[in-house]
Amino acid sequence: MPYLDDNLVVFTDLDGSLLDHNSYSWQPAQEWLDRLRTAQVPVILTTSKTSAEVAELQQQLQLTQHPFIAENGALIGLPAGWPSRENSSISHVIGLAYSEIRHTLVSLRQRYDFEFRGFGDVSVQQVIDWTGLPQEGAKLAMQREASEPIVWFGNDLDFARFEKFLQAEKLALTRGGRFWHVMGVEAGKGPAVHWLSQQYHQRTARPVVSIGLGDGPNDIGMLNATDYSVIILGHHDRPMQLDKEKHVFRTSQHGPEGWKQGLDHIISPPSTPLQ
């Protein structure tokens, strides 16, 4: 197991993982967030949320000095000055921009009468009803740059046709806790985790030990890409099978309680006292 003073990087999903599925609270994980901050371990929010949502959460969690991965890996946000760049934050879109994705979705629905609705089709109130977010939170969730969450109302046969048509347009579907997410085929939490892990390796000139924590199918790419993986008990019945067998821990608790349980299991005390 890794030590707290190893060259750790923690990648974590939000909803249903660091954040409670219903209340969005992270309080049970606060002790570990404090310990990681003291040990100067980067905590990379890796989520389906938008950069606008993540920026607000980074402020609340005191993580603004670290990069983040948003919209299921379709966007990577880098903090000011990363590394030796201009003193402004940078967002990098992977795959297609939101306007292109929306154009394709609307076109497919008009041509084939597919039954789905995305965030770009509905009101703020509908997003509130779908997510349970407050009004301002729902508005932030609708500020999308590189992916579109959708709710599918059609049958399985049409869904298979829909997925095939998306692939022809260089788009892919990823399953989240509440929605299907449409984004570019090059995008994904796994590739984003690999890229940032390499960046930290180059910056520190030391091997990086990466830990991933997630609860849903859209986290599988991230969990496969990290050295140690915590599969947090989810509020769903979909399988969570990884490509690897070693260094995988499955929690018996949901949300931030499971997040804490996972790090309690994975990380050993520091080999030398922290200063």
C-alpha positions as CSV (number, residue, x, y, z in Angstrom):
1,M,0.0,0.0,0.0
2,P,1.2,3.5,-0.7
3,Y,2.4,5.9,2.1
4,L,1.0,9.4,2.6
5,D,4.4,10.9,1.9
6,D,4.8,9.0,-1.5
7,N,4.3,11.1,-4.7
8,L,0.5,10.6,-4.5
9,V,-2.1,12.0,-6.8
10,V,-5.8,11.4,-5.9
11,F,-8.4,11.4,-8.6
12,T,-12.0,11.5,-7.3
13,D,-15.5,11.4,-8.7
14,L,-18.0,13.8,-7.0
15,D,-21.6,12.8,-7.0
16,G,-22.1,9.5,-5.1
17,S,-18.4,9.5,-4.2
18,L,-16.8,12.5,-2.5
19,L,-20.3,14.1,-2.4
20,D,-23.4,12.4,-1.0
21,H,-25.8,11.2,-3.7
22,N,-28.7,13.1,-2.2
23,S,-27.4,15.9,0.0
24,Y,-24.2,16.7,-1.9
25,S,-22.4,16.9,1.5
26,W,-18.7,15.9,1.8
27,Q,-18.4,16.2,5.6
28,P,-17.5,12.6,6.3
29,A,-14.5,13.0,4.0
30,Q,-13.3,16.3,5.5
31,E,-10.7,14.6,7.8
32,W,-9.0,13.0,4.8
33,L,-9.2,16.2,2.7
34,D,-7.4,18.0,5.5
35,R,-4.7,15.2,5.8
36,L,-4.1,15.2,2.0
37,R,-3.8,19.0,2.0
38,T,-1.3,18.9,4.9
39,A,0.7,16.3,3.0
40,Q,0.5,18.4,-0.2
41,V,-1.2,15.6,-2.1
42,P,-3.1,16.9,-5.1
43,V,-6.8,16.0,-5.2
44,I,-8.1,16.1,-8.7
45,L,-11.9,16.4,-9.0
46,T,-12.8,14.1,-11.9
47,T,-16.4,14.4,-12.7
48,S,-19.3,14.8,-15.1
49,K,-19.9,18.3,-13.7
50,T,-19.1,21.4,-15.7
51,S,-16.1,23.6,-15.2
52,A,-18.4,26.2,-13.7
53,E,-19.7,23.7,-11.1
54,V,-16.2,22.4,-10.4
55,A,-14.8,25.9,-9.9
56,E,-17.3,26.6,-7.2
57,L,-16.7,23.3,-5.5
58,Q,-12.9,23.7,-5.7
59,Q,-13.4,27.0,-3.7
60,Q,-15.4,25.3,-1.1
61,L,-13.0,22.3,-0.8
62,Q,-9.9,24.5,-0.9
63,L,-8.6,22.8,-4.0
64,T,-8.2,25.7,-6.4
65,Q,-4.4,25.1,-6.7
66,H,-5.0,21.8,-8.5
67,P,-6.2,20.9,-12.0
68,F,-9.6,19.3,-12.5
69,I,-11.2,17.0,-15.0
70,A,-14.8,18.0,-16.0
71,E,-17.6,16.7,-18.2
72,N,-16.4,13.0,-17.9
73,G,-13.0,13.8,-19.2
74,A,-14.1,15.9,-22.2
75,L,-12.5,19.0,-20.5
76,I,-9.3,19.5,-18.4
77,G,-9.0,22.6,-16.4
78,L,-5.5,23.8,-15.4
79,P,-4.9,26.4,-12.6
80,A,-3.2,29.7,-13.0
81,G,0.5,29.3,-13.7
82,W,0.4,25.6,-14.6
83,P,3.3,25.2,-15.2
84,S,5.0,28.4,-16.3
85,R,1.9,29.4,-18.4
86,E,0.2,32.8,-18.4
87,N,-1.3,33.7,-15.1
88,S,-4.8,32.6,-16.0
89,S,-6.6,29.3,-15.8
90,I,-6.9,27.3,-19.0
91,S,-9.6,24.9,-20.1
92,H,-8.8,22.3,-22.8
93,V,-11.6,20.6,-24.7
94,I,-11.0,17.1,-25.8
95,G,-13.1,16.0,-28.8
96,L,-16.0,18.1,-30.1
97,A,-17.3,21.4,-28.7
98,Y,-20.8,21.6,-27.1
99,S,-22.4,23.4,-30.0
100,E,-21.3,20.7,-32.4
101,I,-22.6,17.9,-30.1
102,R,-26.0,19.7,-29.8
103,H,-26.2,20.2,-33.6
104,T,-25.7,16.4,-34.1
105,L,-28.2,15.4,-31.4
106,V,-30.9,17.7,-32.7
107,S,-30.3,16.5,-36.3
108,L,-30.5,12.8,-35.3
109,R,-33.7,13.3,-33.3
110,Q,-35.4,15.1,-36.2
111,R,-34.3,12.5,-38.8
112,Y,-35.1,9.3,-36.8
113,D,-37.6,10.5,-34.1
114,F,-35.3,9.3,-31.2
115,E,-36.9,9.8,-27.8
116,F,-34.5,11.7,-25.5
117,R,-34.0,15.0,-23.9
118,G,-30.7,16.8,-23.1
119,F,-29.9,19.7,-20.9
120,G,-30.0,21.9,-24.0
121,D,-33.6,20.9,-24.6
122,V,-35.2,21.8,-21.3
123,S,-35.7,24.5,-18.7
124,V,-33.7,25.2,-15.5
125,Q,-36.7,23.8,-13.6
126,Q,-36.5,20.5,-15.4
127,V,-32.8,20.1,-14.6
128,I,-33.7,20.9,-11.0
129,D,-36.3,18.1,-11.0
130,W,-33.8,15.7,-12.6
131,T,-30.9,16.4,-10.3
132,G,-32.3,17.9,-7.1
133,L,-29.9,20.8,-7.4
134,P,-30.8,24.3,-6.3
135,Q,-31.6,26.8,-9.0
136,E,-28.1,28.4,-9.1
137,G,-26.5,24.9,-9.2
138,A,-28.8,23.8,-12.0
139,K,-27.8,26.9,-14.0
140,L,-24.1,26.0,-13.5
141,A,-24.8,22.4,-14.6
142,M,-26.2,23.8,-17.9
143,Q,-23.1,25.8,-18.7
144,R,-21.7,23.0,-20.8
145,E,-18.6,23.1,-23.1
146,A,-17.8,19.6,-24.3
147,S,-20.6,17.1,-23.5
148,E,-24.4,16.7,-23.2
149,P,-26.2,14.7,-20.5
150,I,-29.4,13.1,-21.9
151,V,-32.3,11.2,-20.5
152,W,-33.4,8.3,-22.8
153,F,-37.1,7.6,-23.1
154,G,-37.1,5.3,-26.1
155,N,-36.7,1.5,-26.4
156,D,-33.6,-0.6,-26.5
157,L,-33.6,-1.2,-30.2
158,D,-33.7,2.5,-31.0
159,F,-31.0,3.1,-28.4
160,A,-28.7,0.7,-30.2
161,R,-29.4,2.5,-33.5
162,F,-28.8,5.9,-31.8
163,E,-25.4,4.8,-30.4
164,K,-24.4,3.5,-33.9
165,F,-25.3,6.9,-35.5
166,L,-23.3,8.7,-32.8
167,Q,-20.2,6.7,-33.5
168,A,-20.5,7.6,-37.1
169,E,-20.4,11.3,-36.0
170,K,-17.3,10.7,-33.8
171,L,-19.4,10.8,-30.6
172,A,-19.6,8.3,-27.8
173,L,-22.0,7.5,-24.9
174,T,-20.9,7.2,-21.3
175,R,-23.2,6.1,-18.5
176,G,-23.3,8.2,-15.4
177,G,-25.2,8.0,-12.1
178,R,-28.3,9.8,-13.5
179,F,-27.7,10.4,-17.2
180,W,-26.1,9.2,-20.4
181,H,-23.4,11.6,-21.4
182,V,-22.7,12.3,-25.1
183,M,-19.1,13.5,-25.9
184,G,-16.3,13.1,-28.4
185,V,-14.9,9.6,-28.9
186,E,-11.4,10.8,-27.8
187,A,-12.7,12.1,-24.5
188,G,-12.9,10.1,-21.3
189,K,-11.8,10.1,-17.6
190,G,-9.2,7.5,-18.4
191,P,-7.2,9.4,-21.0
192,A,-7.5,12.6,-18.9
193,V,-6.1,10.8,-15.8
194,H,-3.2,9.4,-17.9
195,W,-2.3,12.8,-19.2
196,L,-2.4,14.5,-15.8
197,S,-0.4,11.7,-14.2
198,Q,2.3,12.2,-16.8
199,Q,2.3,15.9,-16.1
200,Y,2.9,15.3,-12.4
201,H,5.6,12.8,-13.1
202,Q,7.4,15.4,-15.3
203,R,6.9,18.2,-12.7
204,T,8.3,16.2,-9.8
205,A,10.8,13.9,-11.6
206,R,9.5,11.1,-9.3
207,P,7.2,8.1,-10.1
208,V,3.6,9.1,-9.4
209,V,1.3,6.8,-7.3
210,S,-2.2,7.5,-8.4
211,I,-5.4,6.6,-6.5
212,G,-8.9,6.7,-8.1
213,L,-12.2,6.8,-6.2
214,G,-15.6,6.4,-8.0
215,D,-19.0,4.8,-7.8
216,G,-20.4,4.7,-11.3
217,P,-19.8,3.1,-14.7
218,N,-18.5,6.4,-16.1
219,D,-15.7,6.1,-13.5
220,I,-14.4,2.8,-14.9
221,G,-11.9,4.5,-17.2
222,M,-10.5,6.5,-14.3
223,L,-10.3,3.5,-12.1
224,N,-8.6,1.4,-14.7
225,A,-6.1,4.3,-15.2
226,T,-4.9,4.6,-11.6
227,D,-2.5,2.5,-9.7
228,Y,-5.0,1.9,-6.8
229,S,-8.7,2.0,-7.2
230,V,-11.6,2.4,-4.7
231,I,-15.0,1.4,-6.0
232,I,-17.5,3.1,-3.8
233,L,-20.8,1.4,-3.2
234,G,-23.2,3.0,-5.6
235,H,-26.9,3.7,-5.7
236,H,-27.3,1.6,-8.9
237,D,-27.3,-2.0,-9.9
238,R,-24.9,-1.8,-12.9
239,P,-21.7,-3.9,-12.8
240,M,-18.4,-2.2,-11.9
241,Q,-15.8,-4.6,-13.4
242,L,-12.3,-3.3,-14.0
243,D,-9.6,-4.6,-16.4
244,K,-7.3,-5.2,-13.4
245,E,-7.7,-7.3,-10.3
246,K,-4.9,-6.1,-8.0
247,H,-5.1,-3.0,-5.8
248,V,-8.9,-2.7,-6.1
249,F,-10.9,-2.1,-2.9
250,R,-14.8,-2.1,-2.8
251,T,-16.4,-0.2,0.0
252,S,-19.4,-1.3,2.0
253,Q,-20.5,2.3,2.5
254,H,-21.9,4.9,0.1
255,G,-20.7,8.4,-0.8
256,P,-18.2,10.3,1.4
257,E,-18.4,7.6,4.1
258,G,-17.2,5.1,1.4
259,W,-14.6,7.7,0.2
260,K,-13.2,7.8,3.8
261,Q,-13.4,4.0,4.1
262,G,-11.4,3.6,0.8
263,L,-8.6,5.9,1.8
264,D,-8.4,4.4,5.3
265,H,-7.8,1.0,3.5
266,I,-5.5,2.2,0.7
267,I,-3.1,4.7,2.3
268,S,-0.6,3.8,5.0
269,P,0.6,6.3,7.6
270,P,3.6,8.4,6.4
271,S,6.9,6.6,6.5
272,T,8.4,9.8,8.0
273,P,6.7,12.4,10.1
274,L,5.1,15.2,8.1
275,Q,6.5,18.7,8.8
